Amino acid sequence: MPDRTAHTPAPPADRPDLLRNVVLVGAGGAGKTTLAEALARTAGVLTRPGTVPDGTTAADWEDIEHQQQRSVQLALLPLPWRGLKVNLVDAPGYADFAGELQAALRTAEAALFVHSAADPDVPGPVRALWRQCEDARLPRAIVLTHLNTARVRLDDVLRTLQDTLGTPDTVRLLHHVDLRDGHLHGGTDLLTGRTYGTPEDAPAPDDERARLVEALAGEDDALLARYLDGEPLDTAALTAGLRRELLAGTLHPVLATAPDGTGCDALLDLVADAFPSPADRVDDLPAADPDAPLTAQVVHTGEDPYLGRLSLLKVFAGTLRPDTAAHLPDGTEERLTAPHSPFGRQLRPVPHAVAGDLATVTKLTTARTGDTLTTGDTVLPPWPLPEALLPTAVRARSKADDDRLSQALGRLSAQDPALRVEQNPDTGQLVLWCTGEAHLAVTLDRLTHRHGVHVDAVPYEVALRETFAAPADGHGRHVKQSGGHGQYAVCDLTVEPLPGGGFEFVDRVVGGAVPRHFVPSVEKGVRAQLAQGLRGHPMTDVKVTLTDGKAHSVDSSDAAFQTAAALALKEAADHTSVEVLEPVDEVRVLLPDEYQGAVLTDLSARRGHVLGTEIGGPGLSLVRAEVPELELVRYPLDLRSLSHGTGQFTRAYLRHAPMPAHLAARHTAG
């Protein structure tokens, strides 16, 4: 790809107040990456913006991002603007990459919610994210994109935002927007009167400005008195009021932009004038003091074929300098190499990174995404991660792939905390637990192209069990004579169901029919046969009683009684029916009330037993149910479809329960 970067990269900041960390969030396809390109072009860092369809954007550089036509990881674009360093973090909007979104939120002190004017509503996941930011007291503004879509009415878009994300008093246009002929021509700042783009000569309506000024002055007695007296309010006072309301969360400015850069300078001005710096942060994380002991957190981990592991750090306190010795909370030491300022995939060495800044270091050996690196004793809390609930079993394609698979998956899981790798002890399968199909596709692509390991997906198996449906007796006789010492053992067993009891062995032999030192051999043989199963699955929930037997003074042995016990168990199974047990999970589904009916119907179709519903929060329902694990393999995808991306669920193993006979027949050997 040709180099499109100009010669004005963002210089390193010397003080936290010279930083602005801003995350771009919104639904997939809202135009976040395109906006980031336009902002970088406006700031002079790019000579021309790239496009998502062409795969030429600075924020999306992996081949899988070009194939899927969406961001799959956070990307940092530092921009210089009016003497400040604006760290613009482009976060993925697709639900599968919510882990990257949460990491991006950890880097920022403010959020720009990017909303497509072509979308008739604010998607449910975006509304949930808005509430999360509100709870975290994260200042928010809204950026409109796709205004060139036919039949877009700005008043309708604004009303939708006010109805879903706030009120007419809290969600307000900051500019009078000139939208004509399906194109954004420009606008006029309602506070300063400055224009951007090529708006019509007509001035902004006085009533629009008056309403905004009134809202800003209403919280400041001195400013309100000047306004009521008819005294002109200077730009500095109004900007200070705007900043105060934005930081307090009582105002969320709405701005309009276009891919050609129209509106981007006004947006960057808002970031510079009204958005908080790291020094203004009001959460429980360490204060942004450049002179404090270094405290940083790994917010993203990547790979470079030449540099190795790349770790993006958010410096919360202290100053990161070259060759700094730091440690993890468990005491493991890491040497932090020279910091670099990333711009997409490009790295530029910088002399330092002060508290509040973001920087990349190379070749960390132990630290994973989410870990704290410090020279003091502070441990930073992890950010919330989505639970990976979509299982896919994989198998190495060749012996060479198998030799490298474990190491490759270890490196991938260190980079991607949302990925869970499991070697299932019951089925023996290697299972990748992902958040969705797109997440799985990214994981498999990275395995192939980043680590050179090829795998094939195989059918996922659940851990089925067997048990006796009714009591039965079995006789096991193992007698062989072929010269020299032979083999002789006879034992009689009674097998009974023991629901939920696992395994119990009882010795009821009288008169020494089975010598005491061979009783453990019988139990050992029973356990071995139970582990192997009788119809293809391990057996559980049975009580086995040794009632009688015979032994030979010379030919009886430990191995002979183990074999006889197994034969007795098999004969007992022939005298009764053997049930197949399937794992049942306790499922808790949290979703908006309007989707409760559809979800309850779907759970019933999955052979689920609904235990009850309760209030899960404002407008939310919490559904509790017991559902067979076989029916949950694709549930993450189906729930997302049923609830329009707003539902979430957790699952936990509860017990094994009998499987219906018509289904058990498909999973029974022989």
N, C-alpha and C positions, 0 to 999 in steps of 0.2 A: 504494500500500500504506500503511495507517495506520502512524504512528510508534509503535513498541512500546518504544522505548528509555526507560529511566528516567533520573533525574537523578544517577546515580552512575557516570559513566564512569571508566575507569581513569586515574588521574593520571599524568603523566610521572614516570618514575623518576629519582632524582638520583644513584644509584650502581648499578653493575652487580650488586651482591649483592642488590638489591631487585627483580631481574627473574627471571622464570622463562619460558623459551621452550620450549613443548611442542608437538609435532606429533601430530595424530591420524592414524593410518594403519590400514590394514586392507583387506579385500576390499570390492569394490563391493556396496552393499546391507547392509553390516554395521551401519550405524546411526551413522556418524561425525558426519554433519551434525545428526542428531537429538540426539545426545549434546552436541554443541557448543551447541545451543539450550538444552538443559536446564541446562548449566553456566552459560551466560550469565544464565539466569533465576535460578539459585541465587545467583550473584554480585551480583544486583540491577541488572544492566545492561538486562535486558529485563523488561517488565511481564508478558509472557506469551510462551511459546515458539511459534514457527511450526512448520509441518509441511512435509515434502517434497512430499506429494501436492497440497497446496494452493498450493505455490509461494510460501510466505510466510517461509521461513527467511532469516536475515540473511546466511548464508554463500553461498547460491545466489541470485543476483539477475539473471543473464542469462536471456533468454527461452529460449535453447537448453537451459539447465539445467532449466528447468521442463518443456520438451518431452521431454527425454531422461530426466527424473526421476533425475538424478545430477549430482554436481559435475564440472565440466570444468576447473576452475582452483583454485589455492590461495586461501584466504580467511583473513584475519586478524581475530580477535575478541579485543581486549585486555580483560582482566577484572581488577577490583580484588579482592584477597582478603588479609585480615589484614595490611594495610599493604604488600603486594607488588603488583607489576604482572605478571599472568600473560598472556603473549602466546600465545593459543591459535590454532594454525595448522591449519585443516581442509584436508587433502590429498585429492585425488581417489583413488578406489580402482580405477577401471577402467583396464585395461592401456593403452589408447590415450593416456592422459594421464600416463604414467610420467615425462615430462619435468617436469611440474608437481610430481609427488611428489618427485623428486630435488631440485628447488628448495626445496620445503618442508623437506626434511631439512637443507638448508644453513642454514636459519634457526634451528634448534632445538638445544638441548643435551640433550634427552630426548624419548623417543617413548612415546606411549600406543597400544598395539596394541588396536584395537577388534575383538572377536570375537563373532559372533552365536552364541548358545547353540543356535540352531536348526540350525546347520551341523554335520553329522556329522563333519567333518574340517577341518583347517586347510588352506586352498587352497595349492597349490604356489607361486604367486607371493608369497603372504604369508610362506611359509617361506623363500623366497629373500631377501625383504626383511629378515627377521629375521637371517639370516646376514650380510647386508650391514651392518646396524646393529651386529651383534656384532663384525665386523671393524673397524668404525669406533669401537668402544668407546663406543657411545651407550647410556646407561642406558635400560632399558625396563620398563614395567609393562603389565599386560593388563587390559582393561575388558570385562566381559561385558554383552552387550545381548540383547534379545529373549528374556528369561527367562520371559516370559508365554506362550511357545509351548507348545502341548500336549505333554505327555510329556517335557519337559526334565528330565533327571536331572543335578543339579549334579556329582555324583561322576563321572559318565561324561564330562562336559564337561572337568572338571579333569584327568582321566586322559588325555584326548586332547591337551590342551595340554602336559602333562608329557611325553608320548611324542614329540611333534613339535617342541616348542620348548625342551625342556630335560629336567629330571629332577624327581622328587618333592622333591628337596632344593633345587632352584633356582626352581621354579614353585610358589608357595604362596599359598593364600588368606590375605589379611590380616585378613579379618573372618569371623565366624561368620554365615552368611547365612540369613535366615528366608524361605524360599521355600515358600509354601503355596498350594494351590488355583490353581496356575498364575500366581501373582502374587508379586512381590518386595515383601514387607512392611517389610523393613528389615534391620538387622544389628547386630552388636556387634564393636567393635574388639578384636582379641585382645591387643593390647598395652596399651591404655589403659582398656579396659572401657567406653568411651563407646558410646552407641547412636545409630543414625540411623533415620529412618522410625518405624514402629510395630511393632517386633519383639515376639514372645512374651516373657512375663516370664521364661521359663526362661533361666538363665545359660548363657554359652558353655561347652561342655565343656572341662574342665581339660586333657585330653590334647591338644586342638588348640592351646591356648595354650602348653602346655609344649613341644611340638615346634617352634613358631615361636621361642619365647624361646631354646631350646637352639641353634637355628640361628644366631640373632643373637649369642649369647654365645660361640659356638664359636670365633670369629675374634678375640676380645678376651680375653686371659689374665686381666686384672683382673675383667672382667665375668663370665667363666666361673667364677672362684674364688668370687665373691659368690653366683652362682647355685647352685653345688655345695654351698656352706655353708648353703643355705636362706635366705639373706638376701634380703629383698624388693628387687626392682630397680625403681628409679623410672622414670617415664615418659620423662624426659629422656635417661637412659642407653639405654633401649631404642630410642627414636627415633633417637639418634645411631648406634646399631648398625644400624638399618634403613637409614639414609642411607649409611653406609659400605658395606654389602653391595650396595645398589642401584647406587651409583657404581662399585663394583668389578666389576659384572656377574655377581655370584655369587648374586643374588636378584632375582626378577622377581615382585613382588606381583600378585595377582589380586584385582580388586574387581568388585562387581556394581552395576549402575545400572538405572534405569527412566526412561522418557520423562517421567514426572511429577516427576522430580527426586530420587527416592529414591536415596540413595547418592552424589549429586553433591557434597554438602558434605564427605563423607569423602574423596572423590577429590581435591577441591581442597585439603583438609588435607594429603593425602599429597604433592601437588605442592609445597605451601609448606614442609613439614617435611623432605622427603627428596630432592626433585629438585634437580639442580645449577643454579646460576646461571651466567651467562656467565663469571664470574670463576673458576669451577671447571673450565672447559673444558680438555681434555687433548690436543687435536689439534695439528696443525702450523700452524694459522691464528694471526693476530696476537693477542696477549694483550689482554684487555678493559680497557685503560687509558684512562680518560676524558681524561687530559691529554696523550696521545700525538697525533701528527699524525693527522688524520682518514683513516680507511681504511674504505670502505663498498663494498658490492656490490649491484648491481641484481638482485633475486631474482624480480621479477615486473613486467610492464609491462601497463598497461591503457589504456583510452580513456574519456574523458568528453566528451559533446557540448559542454560549456561550458568545461571546464578544459583540454581537450586531453589530451596524454599524461600518464599517471600512473605514476610509477616507485616501486615499493616497495623500500626499501633496508634491508639489514641492516648496522648500524654495528658493525664489528668492533673498531675502536680510535678514540680521539678522541671528540669531541662534535660532533654536527651542530647548527649554529645557523643562523638565517635569513640568507640572502644570503651563503652561503659559496662562495668560489671554489675549485673543485677541478679536477682534470684526469684524463683517461683515460691509460692506459699509453703511448699514442702521442703524448702531449703536448696533445691537443685539450682545450681548456678548456670547462668547463660551470659555469654559475652555478646553485647549489643554492638554490632558493627556500625560503620558510618551510616547516618540516616540519609534517606533519599526522599525526595518529594515526587510522588507518582503523578502522572497525568495519563489516565487510562493505563495502558501497559508500559508506557515509557517511564524511565526513572532518571532523576537528575539529582546528583549529590548536593546536599545542603550542609552548612556548618553545624546546625543545631535545630532542635524542635522544642519550642517553649511549651509551658503548660497550656493546654487547650488545643494544641496543634496536632496534626496527623502526619505520620511519617512511616516509611517502609524500611525495615532492616532485613538483611539477608542471612541465611544459613543458621537460623536458630535450630537447635538440635532436639529440644524437648517440648518447648512451649507450644500449646495447641490453641486453636481459636477459643476465645473466652478466658484464657489464663491471664493472671496478673503477673507483671514483672515489676519488681520494686527494689530499691536500695534501702527501704525502711521495713515496716511491718504491716502496711495496709494491704488488705485483701478486698478486691472489688467484687461485688456480687455479679453473678451471671445474668444475662438478659433472658427473657422467656423464649423458649424454643418450642416449635410445633412438634408434636409427637409423631414419629414415623410409624404409620400403621398399615402401609401397603407392602405386603411381603412378596418377594420374588426369589425363587430358588435358582441358583446358577451353578454351572459346572464348567471347570476349565476345559478348553477345547483340546489341549494337548499336554503332554508331560512337561514341556518347557513352560507352558502357560501356568500349569499347576505349581511349578517351582517358584514362580514370581508372584503368584496371586496373593498370598498372605501379606507379603510386604507392601504390595500395591494398595490393597484394601486398608492396611494400617495407615498409610500415608493419606489416603483419601478421607478416612474417618477423622484424622487429625485436622484436616482442612475444613471438613464439613460436619459440624456437630449434629446436624439434622439427620445424617446418615447413621444407621445402626446396622452393624454386621454381626450375625449370629451363626454359630455352628450348632445347629439344633441337636442336642444330645439324644433325643428320642428317635428322630428320623435319619440323623446323620447328614442332613442337607445343609449346604451353605446358603444362608438366606440374607438377602439385602432388604432391609426395612427402609422404605422411602416415604416421602410425603405425598407422592402422586406419580403419574406416568411420566410427566416432564422431568421431574427430579430423577427418576430411574434412568431416563434416556441420557441425561447429563452425566450421571454416574458411570454408565456403561461406556459412553463416549470417552470420558476421561480415562477409564481403564484401558481402552484400546489405543487412543492416540497420545495420551500423556505417558502411559506406563508400558505400552506395547503388550498388554495382556488381553487375550481373547477369551470370552466366556460365552456359553450358550444358556439361555433360560430353559428350565425344565419345570414340569408341573409341580406346584407346591403341595406338599403333603402335611396333613395335620397328624398329631400324635394320637392315633387310635389305640384302644385297649380292648381286651376280651375279659369276660367273666363267666362263671357258671350261672345259668338261669335257675337251676334247682339242684338240690343235693344229689350226689351220685357216688357209687362205690367203684373202685378200680383195683384190679389184681395185676401185679407186675411180676413176671417170672423171667429171670435172666440166668440161663444155665448153658454152659458151653464146656466141652471136654475135647481137647485136641492134643493129648499127650502132655505129660508134666502137670503142673498146676493148672486147674481149670478155673472157670468162673461160675459162682453160684450165689444167687441172692433172690429172695422172694419177699415181697411186701404187699400188704393190703392197705389201701387208703380210702378214707371217706372225705369227699370234697363238698363243701357247703358255700353258698354265697355269703359274702361279708360286705354288704354295701358301705362304701366309704371307709372301710377298715384296712385297706391295703392288703397285707398278707399276715396270716397267723398260722403257726405250725404247732401242733399238739401231739405229744407222745402218749398213747394209751395202751401200749403193749404190756402184757402181763406174762409172767413166767419166763422171761428172757428169751422169747421166740426170736427177737432181733437183739443181738448183744448190744449192750449200752454203747460201746465204742463205735458201732455202725449207725446209730440213730442220727448223729450229725451228718453222716453220708447220705441218708435218705433225705434229710432236709436240704442238703446241698443239691441233690439231684432234682428235687422239686423246684427249688429256686431257679436252677438253670433252665428247666423246661418252661417255667412261667415267663422268664425273660425272653425265651425264644418264641413263646406263644404256641397255640395249637391250630389257629386258622390264619396265621400270618401277622398277628400283632401280639405284643406282650400282654400277659394276663395279670389281672389285679383283682382286689376285693374278694379274696377267697380264704376260707379257713380249711386247712388240710390236716387231717388227723390220721396218724399212723396207728392202725388197729391190730395188725398181726403180721407175721412173716416167718421166714425160715432162713437158717444160715448153715453153712458147712464149716467144719472145724479147720479145713485146709484150703478149700477153694473160694471161700467168701473173702471179699476185699472191699475197700472203699469205692473203687470204680464200679464194681459189680452192683453194689447197692444204689449208687447214683443212677445207673442204667435202669435198674428195676423200678426205682421210684418214678422215673420218667415214663416208663411203660405203663405203670399203674395210673398215672395222671391222664395219659392218653386214652386208656380204656374207660376211665370215668367220664371223660368228655364224650365218648361214643354212646354212653348210656343216658345222656341228657342233651339239652340244647345249650349252645354257647352263644352268649350275647356279645355284640360289638358295642363298645362304649366310645363315645366321642367327647372331646373337651367342650365344655360350655363356659362361656365368658359372661361376666357381669358387665353390662354396657350402660354407660351414662351419656345421653345425647343432650346437648344444649343447643337450642335453636329458637328463632323467632316464633311467636305464637301462631302466625298465619300458616306455618308449614307443619304444625303439629299433626294434623290429620293425615297428611300424606306420609309422614314418617312412621306414625303408628301402624298404618296399613302395610307399609313396606316391612316393618319389623315382624308383623304377623306372617307375612308371606315368606319370611326367612326362618320360620319355625320358632320365632322368638316368643317368650312369655313376658308380657309387659307387667312389671311389678307396680308401677304407678307413675304419676306425673305430679310435678310441683312447680312452684314459681322459681325461675332461675335468675330473675332480675327484672328490671323494667322492660316489659314487652317480650320477655323470654320465658321459655318452658324448659324444664329439665325432665327428661324421660328416662326412667330406669327399667332395664329389661335384662332377661337372661337369654342369650342367643348362642346357638352352636357355632363353634369356631369355623367350621366349614362354610357357613353362610356369611362370614365376615371378611373373606379374602378380598373381595372387591368393594366392600362397604365404604371405604373412604371416598371412592370415586362416585358411587351411587348417592351417598348422602350429599355430596357437593352439588350434584345435579338436582336432587330433590329440593334442596334448601337454597338454591341459587348462590351457592358459595358461602352461606352464612352459618351453616351448622357445623358443629364440632363434637367429637365424641372421644371417650376414653374407654378402655377395655382392660379387664383383669381376669385371669384364670380363676374359675370358681370351683369346678368339679368335673368329673367324667360322668356321663349319663347315657343310658341305653339309646342306641340309634335305631330309627325305624327299620323294620326288616327289609323293605324294598331297597333302602339305601345301603344297608349293611351288606347285602348280597354283592354289591359292586366292589366292596372293599374286603371281601373274604377270599382267602386263597383256598383252592381246592373245592 
